[in-house]
């Protein structure tokens, strides 16, 4: 009996102690652990530049005379959307930006697919005395689909196809090519590339063909080109950051006509070249 009584008293004392501890804890304020906030959504910010570009190039594809031109240039980007009136007029990114309103449908480290709309000014017969009597190639809206694939290192491949959405006689044309792009200095990026272009029958007729009526007005022989190659080209472009706000752009290119354009009465020079330069302020 004394042993049982001792054990009972010990158990009772243990239960009373645990109950007291539990009551003490229940009176203490609970510490609230704040939930982890979700990560903020990625910011989509405007990026842009405004400036001026100057170029010196042939009067038209196949001409033997050169013309100079000074033009304002604008570039805007918002997320996947871009708009610019000057090819290659980029700010901080290493992009192949083309004229018009564009949207990146696919954009990854290696693959990019873009669709763009732009105004094609066509060609005026006042551009050159060699075009007098040929009439104008009408202005139209073009839709351009392009894709590029970045290889290991500084190399990339690409291609595009452009169509006349309004059916104004501009036809369709495309190109395929490759480029090497490298940062040659902390503030300077150089791109060297080459490619070959081609056009359908409607495009070739508008820019290199001579109809019966045009032959009467100009004295050129009638010429009806077929679908085929247009030219092969090589170029070098440079983008230099003068400082945080200003950039300098420059480039040079050479072309060699191929296929149907070689036999066109309008072609007076199979080779062409051009240079360009521009300066812009980023914002």
C-alpha positions in Angstrom: 0.0 0.0 0.0 2.7 2.6 0.8 4.3 1.8 -2.6 1.0 2.3 -4.5 0.3 5.5 -2.6 3.7 6.8 -3.5 3.3 6.0 -7.2 -0.2 7.6 -7.2 1.1 10.7 -5.6 3.9 10.9 -8.2 1.5 10.5 -11.1 -0.8 13.1 -9.7 2.0 15.6 -9.2 3.2 15.0 -12.8 -0.3 15.6 -14.2 -0.7 18.7 -12.2 2.6 20.1 -13.4 1.7 19.4 -17.1 -1.6 21.0 -16.7 -0.1 24.1 -15.2 2.5 24.4 -18.0 -0.3 24.0 -20.6 -2.4 26.7 -18.9 0.7 29.0 -18.8 1.3 28.6 -22.5 -2.3 29.2 -23.4 -2.1 32.6 -21.8 1.0 33.7 -23.8 0.3 35.6 -27.1 0.9 33.5 -30.2 3.6 34.7 -32.6 2.1 35.2 -36.1 4.4 34.3 -39.0 3.7 36.6 -41.9 3.0 34.8 -45.2 5.7 35.0 -47.9 4.4 37.5 -50.5 4.3 36.4 -54.2 7.1 37.7 -56.4 6.1 40.9 -58.2 5.1 40.5 -61.9 7.9 41.4 -64.4 7.8 45.0 -65.4 7.1 45.9 -69.0 8.7 49.2 -69.7 9.0 51.6 -72.6 12.3 51.8 -74.4 13.0 54.2 -77.3 15.3 56.5 -79.2 14.9 59.4 -81.6 17.5 60.7 -83.9 18.5 61.2 -87.5 20.1 59.0 -90.2 22.0 59.8 -93.4 22.5 57.4 -96.3 24.3 57.3 -99.7 23.0 54.5 -102.0 21.9 53.7 -105.6 18.9 55.6 -107.0 17.1 52.2 -107.3 18.1 48.6 -107.4 20.2 48.2 -110.6 21.0 51.9 -111.1 24.4 53.2 -111.8 23.9 56.6 -110.0 23.9 57.3 -106.3 21.7 59.5 -104.2 22.0 60.9 -100.6 19.2 61.1 -98.1 18.7 62.5 -94.7 15.8 61.2 -92.6 14.5 61.4 -89.1 14.5 58.1 -87.2 12.3 56.9 -84.4 12.3 53.6 -82.4 9.9 52.5 -79.7 9.5 49.2 -77.8 6.9 48.1 -75.3 7.3 44.5 -74.2 7.0 42.4 -77.4 6.0 45.3 -79.6 8.3 47.5 -81.6 7.7 50.4 -84.0 10.4 52.1 -86.1 10.8 53.8 -89.4 14.5 52.8 -89.9 15.9 49.3 -90.3 18.5 48.4 -87.7 17.6 51.4 -85.5 18.0 49.7 -82.1 18.9 50.9 -78.6 20.3 48.6 -76.1 19.4 45.1 -77.3 21.3 43.1 -79.9 18.2 42.8 -82.1 17.6 42.7 -85.8 14.9 45.3 -85.9 13.0 46.0 -89.2 10.8 48.9 -90.2 7.2 49.0 -89.2 5.0 47.8 -86.4 6.2 44.5 -85.2 5.4 41.9 -82.5 7.6 39.0 -81.3 5.4 35.9 -81.5 8.2 33.6 -80.2 11.3 34.9 -78.3 13.8 32.7 -76.5 17.5 32.6 -76.1 17.9 30.8 -79.5 14.7 31.3 -81.5 12.8 34.4 -82.5 9.7 34.7 -84.7 8.4 38.1 -85.6 5.5 39.5 -87.6 5.5 43.2 -88.8 3.4 45.6 -90.8 5.0 48.5 -92.6 4.3 51.0 -95.3 6.0 50.3 -98.6 6.5 53.6 -100.4 6.8 51.7 -103.7 8.9 53.5 -106.4 8.4 56.8 -108.2 9.4 57.3 -111.8 10.8 60.7 -110.7 13.5 58.8 -108.7 15.7 58.6 -111.7 15.8 59.8 -115.3 16.2 56.1 -116.3 12.7 55.5 -114.9 11.0 58.3 -116.8 7.8 56.8 -118.5 7.8 53.7 -116.4 5.1 54.9 -114.1 5.0 54.6 -110.3 5.0 51.4 -108.3 2.1 52.1 -105.9 2.5 52.5 -102.2 1.1 49.6 -100.2 1.1 47.9 -96.8 3.3 44.9 -96.4 3.2 42.1 -93.9 6.6 40.5 -93.1 7.2 37.3 -91.3 10.7 36.6 -90.1 12.5 34.0 -88.0 16.0 33.7 -86.7 18.0 31.0 -84.9 20.9 31.9 -82.8 23.7 29.3 -82.9 26.4 28.7 -80.3 28.7 31.7 -80.1 28.1 34.9 -82.1 26.4 33.3 -85.1 22.8 33.4 -86.1 20.7 32.3 -89.2 17.5 33.9 -90.4 14.9 34.3 -93.1 11.8 36.4 -94.0 8.9 36.6 -96.4 7.0 39.8 -97.2 3.7 40.1 -99.0 1.7 43.0 -100.5 -1.5 43.0 -98.4 -3.4 45.5 -100.6 -2.7 43.9 -103.9 -1.1 47.1 -105.4 1.3 45.2 -107.6 4.2 45.0 -105.2 4.2 41.3 -105.2 6.1 39.2 -102.6 9.8 38.8 -101.8 12.0 37.1 -99.2 15.5 36.5 -98.1 17.7 34.1 -96.2 21.1 34.8 -94.6 23.4 34.6 -91.7 25.3 37.0 -89.4 28.2 37.2 -86.9 27.7 39.6 -84.0 30.3 40.5 -81.4 31.0 43.1 -78.8 34.4 44.3 -79.8 34.7 46.8 -77.1 32.8 47.6 -73.9 30.6 50.1 -75.7 30.7 48.8 -79.3 28.9 46.0 -81.0 29.7 45.0 -84.6 27.5 42.8 -86.9 28.8 41.3 -90.2 26.4 39.4 -92.4 25.4 38.3 -95.8 22.3 36.9 -97.5 20.4 36.2 -100.7 17.0 37.5 -101.7 14.3 36.4 -104.2 11.0 37.6 -105.5 7.8 36.3 -107.1 6.8 37.1 -110.7 4.6 40.1 -109.7 7.4 41.7 -107.7 9.9 41.1 -110.5 7.5 42.6 -113.1 6.9 45.7 -111.0 10.5 46.5 -110.3 12.5 45.0 -113.2 9.9 44.3 -116.0 8.8 46.4 -118.9 5.2 46.0 -120.2 4.0 46.7 -123.7 2.7 50.2 -122.6 5.9 51.0 -120.8 7.9 49.9 -123.8 6.0 52.4 -126.0 6.6 55.2 -123.6 10.2 54.6 -122.8 11.7 52.8 -125.8 12.9 49.9 -123.6 12.3 46.4 -125.0 9.4 44.4 -123.5 10.7 42.3 -120.6 8.7 39.9 -118.5 10.8 38.4 -115.7 10.0 35.2 -113.9 10.1 34.2 -110.2 13.8 34.0 -109.1 16.7 35.3 -107.3 17.1 39.1 -106.9 20.5 39.7 -105.4 23.2 38.6 -102.9 24.4 41.1 -100.3 27.0 41.6 -97.6 27.0 44.2 -94.9 28.7 45.4 -91.7 27.0 47.5 -89.0 28.2 49.1 -85.9 26.4 50.4 -82.8 28.5 52.5 -80.3 27.3 53.8 -77.0 28.7 57.3 -76.7 27.3 57.5 -73.1 24.3 56.4 -71.2 21.9 58.6 -73.4 23.5 58.8 -76.8 24.3 56.1 -79.4 26.0 56.2 -82.8 25.1 53.9 -85.7 26.9 53.2 -88.9 26.9 50.7 -91.7 28.0 49.7 -95.2 26.8 47.2 -97.7 27.5 45.8 -101.2 25.1 44.0 -103.5 25.3 41.9 -106.7 22.2 41.4 -108.8 21.2 37.8 -109.7 18.7 36.0 -111.8 16.0 37.9 -113.7 17.1 41.5 -112.7 20.4 40.9 -114.6 18.5 40.8 -117.9 16.2 43.8 -117.2 16.6 46.9 -119.5 16.4 49.0 -116.3 19.6 47.4 -114.9 22.6 49.6 -115.8 24.8 48.4 -113.0 24.9 44.8 -111.7 26.7 45.9 -108.5 25.7 48.4 -105.9 26.9 49.7 -102.6 25.8 52.1 -99.9 26.8 53.6 -96.6 24.8 55.0 -93.7 25.2 56.7 -90.3 23.0 57.9 -87.6 22.9 59.4 -84.1 20.1 59.1 -81.6 19.2 59.9 -78.0 17.7 57.1 -75.9 14.9 57.5 -73.5 
